[in-house]
Amino acid sequence: MNKLKNLILFLFASFGMILVLSACSNQNSSSNNDNYSSRSTSTTRTKKDGASLIVYFSMSGTTEEAAKQIQKDTGAKIFRITAKRAYSNDYDGYAKRGDYERRHNVHPAIKNRIPDWEKYKTVYVGFPTWWQHPPMIIHTLFDDYSFKGKTIVPFTTSMSTPMSSSMPYIRRMASKDRARVLNGFRYTGNKTALANWIKGLKLTDNK
Ligand SMILES: Cc1cc2nc3c(=O)[nH]c(=O)nc-3n(C[C@H](O)[C@H](O)[C@H](O)COP(=O)(O)O)c2cc1C
């Protein structure tokens, strides 16, 4: 009788142990799933928000063309920044002022305010390359807005200077907010190359 009792106790204990072990292993796998699901939840949230923005500066329209093409490819919102004290329309005039601003580290004030800035998770930042740099108004953009928690996707247009020459400046500007900066793209008018670059970014908030 005692033997039978011991056997029953042993079976209960073993069953209990199995339950405990299986609960633990479920917890482990569910905590992995939690990571996964929180990731997928945030992905869903990002998608729902349509949370990407294209901010760009352009004087003669080439960067604007790139920005509009990115908008077509991504469905992102688009915003053109302009200077409070407008650049003159003639090339020599704005080139001279741009040169002065670069040499004297002037950050020209931006005239217009970007609405709903906080809601964007990804910000495409576009500019013409000026003397192998982003124009100084891009510095103002980083002065005026916090990029904390955002992903920055730079793009540029230029006669020949590669994107890589502006990247250190963008990374430095972004570092104040510890924002994530992706490798940028130089648009040369090739829309397929631009679309492929965007696809390659694998950003979840692109359409
Ligand atoms: C002030 C100024 C400086 C420039 N510096 C460069 C340069 O360093 N390298 C280059 O390849 N192109 C340079 N360019 C050419 C522009 O980057 C190019 O024309 C650009 O596509 C203009 O863009 P936007 O039409 O959006 O203003 C410069 C143009 C200007 C006006």
The ligand as a Gaussian input file, in Angstrom:
#p B3LYP/6-31G(d) Opt

LIG

0 1
 C       26.907000      77.542000     -54.234000
 C       27.014000      76.256000     -54.970000
 C       28.031000      75.370000     -54.684000
 C       28.111000      74.143000     -55.347000
 N       29.083000      73.252000     -55.020000
 C       29.131000      72.061000     -55.657000
 C       30.111000      71.088000     -55.277000
 O       30.927000      71.271000     -54.393000
 N       30.141000      69.928000     -55.971000
 C       29.267000      69.647000     -56.988000
 O       29.349000      68.590000     -57.558000
 N       28.283000      70.548000     -57.301000
 C       28.206000      71.720000     -56.670000
 N       27.230000      72.616000     -57.000000
 C       26.189000      72.212000     -57.960000
 C       24.904000      71.820000     -57.245000
 O       25.150000      70.900000     -56.213000
 C       23.878000      71.199000     -58.190000
 O       23.656000      72.028000     -59.277000
 C       22.582000      70.850000     -57.473000
 O       21.923000      69.838000     -58.186000
 C       21.653000      72.029000     -57.325000
 O       20.513000      71.631000     -56.619000
 P       19.161000      72.467000     -56.574000
 O       18.689000      72.600000     -58.027000
 O       18.224000      71.645000     -55.784000
 O       19.466000      73.793000     -55.987000
 C       27.155000      73.833000     -56.354000
 C       26.163000      74.764000     -56.663000
 C       26.100000      75.965000     -55.976000
 C       25.005000      76.937000     -56.291000

